[in-house]
Amino acid sequence: MAKAYKKQSLGRGLSALLENQDNDINSAQDSNADKLIGNVIEIPIDQIKTNPFQPRTNFENDKISQLANSIEQLGIIQPITVRKTGFKSFQIIAGERRFRAVSFLKIKSIPAYIRIANDQQSLEMALVENIQRENLDPIEIALCYQRLIDEIMLTQDEMSIRVGKKRSTISNYLRLLKLDPIIQTGIRDGFISMGHGRALVSVEAKEKQLKYYKKILSDSLSVRQTEKLISGNSILTKEIKKIFSTDFYKNDIERLTKKLKVGVKVSLKTKNKGSVLISFNNIEEYKKIIKKLSSDK
């Protein structure tokens, strides 16, 4: 069996800089900070804490276990990145999966790049690092983009430069957050794809989104089939609205509104099926409506 991980020669002497509390390095201006920052140093696991700003919310145990097996056989290929938060105290900026895998193996230390960053910089680096990962699900990516907007105050154009993605790509991810939470969960769990989500987001009403979502699952619809289904129903809706605007319905609505002196609407589900909606504000108004409808005059 291979050793727990391959020891790295980098940082052996530099780690001594972290052992003296009187000469602790807490900012880029401190003595020897230039030697410490940007180099790979072995840091004890018990001195490292996870990042409370971590955008990733779904750490799959089986994948952590697979990564741990890889590290046990091949060692850590890429060091994690941490920021210094105090004497012998560090916080993960990037690489929490690697940290969890090493912790699972009960290894005592891990190679790490050291950064000095404030909370906002730490959040931005964690968000950008996660966005660039290939195994982040579409909703997690969308949430990362949204947090960059809400908490870092970045525009979509600025994000495009920071993460190296087209603005249209960023917009497509952000639009997924308009989906019903049940559908967002379906995307995260792999029941439907981002393509399905992009088709569903064109439907404004959440109840209709869920109706289509159930149809996709029950009939195993492809993205293309979903697009056709939604597009076809949109055309039918437009036809119904066109029928609704004809004089026949308009005249009936005007007559009822004039007679009842309340709001009247016609809601059509198909060309020949629908309902008449009559609104009232109190029980007295309701009784007057019923009386007028019952009258022959």
Secondary structure, DSSP 8 states (H G I E B T S, - for coil): ---SS---STTTTGGGGGS-GGG---STTSTTHHHHTTSEEEEEGGGEE--TT-------HHHHHHHHHHHHHH--SS-EEEEEEETTEEEEEE-HHHHHHHHHTT-SEEEEEEE---HHHHHHHHHHHHHT-TTS-HHHHHHHHHHHHHTS---HHHHHHHHT--HHHHHHHHHGGGS-HHHHHHHHTTSS-HHHHHHHTT---HHHHHHHHHHHHHHT--HHHHHHHHHHHHHHHHHHHHHHTSHHHHHHHHHHHHHH-S-EEEEESSSS-EEEEE--SSHHHHHHHHHHHH---
